[in-house]
Amino acid sequence: MNNKTGIWILLASLFIVVLLFISWQKFGNTNVSAQILTKEEAQKLVQDRYQGTVTQIKRTDEQYDIELEKGDNLYHISIDPLSGKVLLFSKKGTKSQSPVPSTTTPRNDSSKKLTEEEVKEIAKKQVDGAVDHVWLETKGEQTYYLVQIKTKDDREAIVQIHAITGNVMSVTWDDHSRDDDHKKDDSKNRSEDDKKED
């Protein structure tokens, strides 16, 4: 009996040692403060993986947002700062086009905004006429130009243009000249009605 008890103790000890070893391998090697990639490491990782040039990099709590230029193409890449895993990879456009700013990365850099002359040219392509006035507005995180154009037939249009991409957001026609014509017609009709009453 003494022999059997010794074997059971030996087997139980061996089982506990194996169980502890497996547990340590599985759970004991984790580090609560895992290594977070630095900006330089994230930049090198993306450049090595995609063979391009990183033009912008920004870290949020959950990810790195990276703009990559490869050839004539522009890409937006989001990577996990702990694992380096790619969370998002999307093409933004080409060098000849202005890229659409990322929704996760608002850009308020005034050096990236179009000039008033560029905006006037874009607006003239939409509405044929003479530019009366140009002004810049910001609502929320979106900045845009408003360009007022007077046409040859005395109509006015306001062209709304994104300040960074140059995309035409809207064209609004001001019909106050028609309203003035209606007012003239109404006053003319009233005068005729007044004459009839006399």
KABELCOR-V203104 format. One line per field, one symbol per residue. ss: DSSP state (H for helix, E for strand, - for the rest). psi: psi as a letter, one per 40 degrees, with the letter a starting at -180 (. if undefined). burial: b if it has 16 or more other ideal C-beta (glycine too) atoms within 10 Angstrom, else e. Layout:
ss: ???
psi: ???
burial: ???
This chain:
ss: -HHHHHHHHHHHHHHHHHHHHHHHHHHH----------HHHHHHHHHHHH--EEEEEEE----EEEEEEE--EEEEEEE------EEEEEEEEE---------------HHH---HHHHHHHHHHH---EEEEEEEEEE--EEEEEEEEE-----EEEEEEE-----EEEEEEE-HHHHHHHHHHHHHHHHHHHHHH-
psi: dddddddddddddddddddddddddddeeihdgihhhidddddddddddefahhdihhhadeihhhhhhhbeihihhhihedeehhdhhihdaiddihihiideghhfhdeeiiidddddddddddhhahhdihihihhbehhiihhhhhidffiiihhhhhdddehhdihhhhfdddddddddddddddddddddd.
burial: eeeeeeeeeeeeeeeeeeeeeeeeeeeeeeeeeeeebeeeebbebbeeebebebeebebeeebbbbbbbeeeebbbbbbebeeeebeeeeebeeeeebbebbeeeeeeeeeebbeeeebbebbeeebebebeebeeeeeeeebbbbbbbbeeeebbbbbbbbbbbbebeeeeeeeeeeeeeeeeeeeeeeeeeeeeee
